Amino acid sequence: MYNEKQKQRYLETLVDSTRKWYENIFETSQTIENFYDKDLYDFTEQQGLTFFSLLNSSSVESLGSICSRIISYVDWALSQNLVYDGVNHFRQITKEERDKCLSIKKMDKYLTEEELNKIVASIPDYTDKFLVLAPWYSIGSRIKEELLYVSDRDIKGLTLTLRDENFNPTREIQIDQNYKDIITIATNMYISLEDSRNKTLIGDFAWKTRSNGNSDLSVAARMNGKFSRLTQKYAKKYGFVLNYNVVRFSAMLHHVKKLAIIKNKSCKEIVFSDDIFDIFDLYQFRTTLPNNKRQAVFWYKFKLYLE
């Protein structure tokens, strides 16, 4: 612990639970304190930001809590006339500056529409294109079996009717011309089975599967396996991971930002307005929670991507 005598003086003023938290921070900070040869309470604003970056934190709340605790420590040092220039520089660090210190590598990386389309364009197989884009259009958000029974026969204009495992219509969603074309090509593609001499159209649906829907593996398990393989082949080189929720949440963020522009409001205003519920319901976001809790949970989870 750097400057242990003064830090122990401060720790003696704290209750046990708080003291343990500070001990952990002081153990972490000693490397950079030794580097600068000064205590945290003498750090400049830039040195404070460097320290936050080295914490490799991926949580806005965690980093904010650390900053708040250090501010209290420096305030104590000021009261003891220990601070060299008499200024608590951690108080001068803005939230925007602090958030830039978050570890992007540890944060979920969501895709813009342009980024997703770039990945999809690099995928040669149309059934794979269909699957990667399915969460963007909310297919499978209510029941994953919706993924199995998408066909160009159920498209009228740009309205797609989704079906359950009994082929009963469940709901209608809006798609664009590009996705309509992908579904049409995927539905009408033929694939060869290892045990068949002839090319066989499996199920007459966009997602081709050798099991034709009859598999010991769940739809979710097959989907996750496919997303994993597609990540390795097509998305990893761009720095992205493909899975159902990454694409689904990317779409939700896209719609919130788009609606904020249309309504001339901030993204936070959209999230805490009634406008958000159509997006929540389309993508089945936390449907068991009361609406106000859904809004709070969504903002807590995604505010860094929307501010």
Buried (B, 14 or more C-beta within 10 A) or exposed (E): BBBEEBBEBBBEEBEEEEBEEBBEBBEBBBEBBEEBEBBBBBBBBEBBBBBBBBBEBBBBEEBBEBBEBBBBBBBBBBEEEBBEEEBBBBEEBEEEBBBEBBEEEEBBBBBEEEBBBBBBEEBEEBBBBBBBBBBBBBBBBBBBBBBBBBBBEBBEEEEBBBBBEEEEEBBEBEBEEEBBBBBBBBBEBEBEEEEEEEEBEBBEBBBBBEEBBEEEEEBEEBBBEBBEEBBEBBBEEEEBBBBBEBBBBBBBBBBBBEBBEEEEBEBBBBBBEEBBEEBBBBBEBBEEBEEEEBBBEBBEEBBBBBE
